[in-house]
Amino acid sequence: MTEHDTVRPEHPADPMPERRNHYARGKVLCERILEGLRRDRGLRFINHRPAVVIGPRGRTRAAGAGYWATDNHCMGWGPGLTPVPFVLAGDVAAAIVRSLDVEAAIGKHFNLVGDVRMSAREYVDHLAEISGRPIEFHPQKLGLAQGLDLFKWLVKAAVKKPGNDFPSFRDLKTRALRPTFDTSLAKELLDWQPCADLEHFLEVGIRVPVSEGG
């Protein structure tokens, strides 16, 4: 998907999980299991899909911004100019709690993304300013990143390292998180109101975790 696409709540999970990393693959398979149990046994469930979660007691080196080669160098999933779908942990918790009392939420899928939309570059710039550390964002062409992954794969293959999966370019592209996520269902059905204030987002999402050493 590109930045011009929209991921809607009714969209099924990735149809090709085998081309994703193990973490993403596990989430896709869990959704499939739940849907199968709903269809075959009438399981009542609510599925929340939080995007890039940040907040207190969390890590400031958000994987959604890029690959952190060190704690102060972030290698972007591309140029880092499109909005990253950040969401505060407290907002995710609020959506989960609200859904428990809404009968119409049963069987629904909710995209959980906050209303403060900043790019990976902007996030790293804010992180550097708030922490007072020389943290840098490095834009990276996905083709080059794929080449580096292939080189690592070849080295591991040469020494016959187990669990050395062939690097998937499709998985690499999905890490850029370029599509827009439709959160209207959560806002309407759950009366969910995620953070839309930049200063509050920076306070809770970055300043607090930095003060905690995250």
Buried (B, 14 or more C-beta within 10 A) or exposed (E): EEEEEEBBBEBEBBEEBEBBBEEBBEBBEEBEEBBEEBEEEEBEBBBBBBBBBBBBEBEBBBBBBBBBEEEBBBBBBBBBEBBBBBBBBBBBEBBBEBBEEEEEBEEBBBBBBBBBBBBBBBBBBBBBEBBEEEBEBBBBEBEEBBEEBEEEBEEBEEEEEEEBEEBBBEBBBBBBBBBBBBBEBBBEBBEBEBBEEBEEBBEBBBBBBBEEEB
